[in-house]
Amino acid sequence: MKFTVLIGVLVVMTSCKGISQEKDTARDKGQEKTKEFKVQKTEAEWKAELTDAEFYVLRKAATENPFTSELLDNKKKGTYVCAGCGTPLFKSETKFDSGTGWPSFYQEIEGNVGYDVDYKIGYKRTEEHCATCGGHLGHVFEDGPAPTGLRHCINGVALNFVENK
């Protein structure tokens, strides 16, 4: 009986993976993370320039708590740029409310976001990073709105907002 319950629990636990992770979103074909980025700094330089939260997200691939970003409810027109190097990453026109607690976009600014695959939580996810400095941004999933069907789920602390004037 205990064995049957144990097997049942294991089956339930392994089947909890969302369908947004099933496909090869990953632009992981041919766009692997490179070690050399245009902006190169030492860990000490990054620590001196970034806040603690920015450093842990951008440089250590941490995740901020959901619903804590000041940018989550931002409705202004402008551009979201990398908090590490200022590279334009997302336009406000592509931002949408995903209900996840992190700023979400359905399209990146092409060429400014890089992709890699991570298995940090036990299954394949497509990680996003700044193509200029390599800073960790978040992940992209295939459960977003039209026209792309993508949800770029981004740590708000990894972004700064530049309002259109």
C-alpha positions as CSV (number, residue, x, y, z in Angstrom):
1,M,0.0,0.0,0.0
2,K,2.8,2.5,0.9
3,F,4.6,1.6,-2.3
4,T,1.4,2.3,-4.3
5,V,0.9,5.7,-2.6
6,L,4.6,6.6,-3.2
7,I,4.4,5.7,-6.9
8,G,1.2,7.8,-7.1
9,V,2.8,10.8,-5.5
10,L,5.9,10.5,-7.8
11,V,3.6,10.4,-10.8
12,V,1.7,13.5,-9.7
13,M,4.9,15.4,-8.9
14,T,6.5,14.7,-12.3
15,S,3.4,15.5,-14.2
16,C,3.1,19.0,-12.9
17,K,5.3,20.5,-15.6
18,G,3.4,23.2,-17.6
19,I,2.7,22.7,-21.2
20,S,4.5,26.0,-22.0
21,Q,7.7,24.1,-21.5
22,E,7.0,21.3,-23.8
23,K,8.1,22.8,-27.1
24,D,11.5,23.7,-28.3
25,T,10.8,27.4,-27.8
26,A,14.2,27.8,-27.4
27,R,15.6,29.7,-30.0
28,D,18.2,27.4,-28.4
29,K,19.1,26.1,-31.9
30,G,22.1,28.1,-33.0
31,Q,21.8,30.8,-30.4
32,E,23.7,29.4,-27.5
33,K,25.0,31.8,-24.8
34,T,28.5,33.1,-25.7
35,K,31.1,33.8,-23.0
36,E,32.3,36.9,-24.8
37,F,30.0,40.0,-24.7
38,K,30.6,43.5,-25.9
39,V,30.5,44.8,-22.3
40,Q,32.9,42.9,-20.1
41,K,33.4,43.8,-16.4
42,T,34.9,42.1,-13.4
43,E,32.6,40.9,-10.7
44,A,33.9,43.7,-8.5
45,E,33.0,46.3,-11.1
46,W,29.5,44.9,-11.5
47,K,29.0,44.9,-7.7
48,A,30.2,48.5,-7.5
49,E,27.8,49.6,-10.3
50,L,24.6,47.6,-9.6
51,T,22.3,47.5,-6.6
52,D,22.4,44.2,-4.6
53,A,19.2,43.1,-6.3
54,E,20.4,44.0,-9.8
55,F,23.6,42.2,-9.2
56,Y,22.0,39.0,-8.0
57,V,19.5,38.9,-10.9
58,L,21.7,40.1,-13.7
59,R,25.0,38.5,-12.8
60,K,24.0,35.5,-10.7
61,A,20.7,34.6,-12.6
62,A,18.5,35.0,-9.5
63,T,14.8,35.7,-9.7
64,E,13.1,38.6,-8.0
65,N,9.9,38.0,-6.0
66,P,6.8,38.2,-8.1
67,F,4.6,41.4,-7.8
68,T,7.6,43.5,-6.4
69,S,8.7,45.3,-9.5
70,E,7.9,49.0,-9.9
71,L,7.7,48.3,-13.7
72,L,5.0,45.7,-13.4
73,D,2.1,48.2,-13.7
74,N,4.0,50.8,-15.8
75,K,1.7,51.9,-18.7
76,K,3.9,54.7,-20.0
77,K,5.2,54.7,-23.6
78,G,8.9,54.1,-24.0
79,T,11.7,51.5,-24.0
80,Y,12.8,48.9,-21.4
81,V,16.6,48.8,-21.3
82,C,19.1,46.5,-19.6
83,A,19.8,47.8,-16.1
84,G,23.4,46.6,-16.5
85,C,24.4,48.3,-19.7
86,G,21.5,50.3,-21.1
87,T,20.8,48.2,-24.2
88,P,17.2,48.6,-25.5
89,L,15.5,45.2,-24.9
90,F,11.7,45.7,-25.1
91,K,9.3,48.3,-26.4
92,S,6.3,49.3,-24.2
93,E,3.9,48.5,-27.1
94,T,4.8,44.8,-26.6
95,K,4.2,44.7,-22.9
96,F,1.1,42.9,-21.5
97,D,-0.3,41.8,-18.2
98,S,0.4,38.1,-17.9
99,G,-0.8,37.8,-14.3
100,T,2.5,36.1,-13.3
101,G,3.9,39.0,-11.2
102,W,6.7,39.9,-13.6
103,P,6.8,42.4,-16.5
104,S,5.9,40.4,-19.6
105,F,6.4,41.2,-23.3
106,Y,5.4,39.3,-26.4
107,Q,8.4,40.5,-28.5
108,E,12.0,41.5,-27.8
109,I,13.9,44.1,-29.8
110,E,15.6,41.7,-32.3
111,G,19.3,41.2,-31.8
112,N,19.4,42.7,-28.4
113,V,18.3,39.6,-26.4
114,G,20.2,36.4,-26.4
115,Y,19.0,32.9,-25.5
116,D,20.3,29.8,-23.7
117,V,18.7,26.7,-22.2
118,D,18.7,26.1,-18.4
119,Y,17.6,23.1,-16.4
120,K,17.9,24.8,-13.0
121,I,14.5,23.7,-11.8
122,G,14.6,20.2,-13.2
123,Y,13.3,20.7,-16.7
124,K,14.2,22.7,-19.9
125,R,13.5,26.4,-20.0
126,T,14.7,29.1,-22.4
127,E,16.7,31.6,-20.5
128,E,17.0,35.2,-21.8
129,H,20.0,37.4,-21.4
130,C,21.2,40.8,-22.6
131,A,23.1,40.3,-25.8
132,T,25.4,43.1,-25.0
133,C,26.5,42.4,-21.4
134,G,25.2,38.9,-20.8
135,G,23.0,39.9,-17.9
136,H,20.3,37.4,-16.9
137,L,16.8,38.8,-17.7
138,G,14.4,36.0,-17.2
139,H,12.8,33.3,-19.4
140,V,10.6,33.0,-22.5
141,F,7.6,30.7,-22.7
142,E,5.3,29.7,-25.5
143,D,2.0,30.7,-23.8
144,G,1.9,34.4,-24.7
145,P,-0.6,36.4,-26.8
146,A,-0.7,37.0,-30.5
147,P,1.0,37.9,-32.7
148,T,4.1,35.9,-31.5
149,G,2.5,33.5,-28.9
150,L,5.6,34.2,-26.7
151,R,5.7,35.4,-23.1
152,H,9.0,37.0,-22.2
153,C,8.8,36.8,-18.4
154,I,11.4,39.4,-17.3
155,N,12.7,40.3,-13.8
156,G,11.8,44.0,-13.4
157,V,15.0,44.7,-11.5
158,A,17.0,43.7,-14.7
159,L,15.3,46.6,-16.5
160,N,15.3,50.4,-16.5
161,F,12.5,52.3,-18.3
162,V,13.2,55.2,-20.7
163,E,10.0,57.2,-21.4
164,N,9.3,58.6,-24.8
165,K,9.5,62.3,-24.9
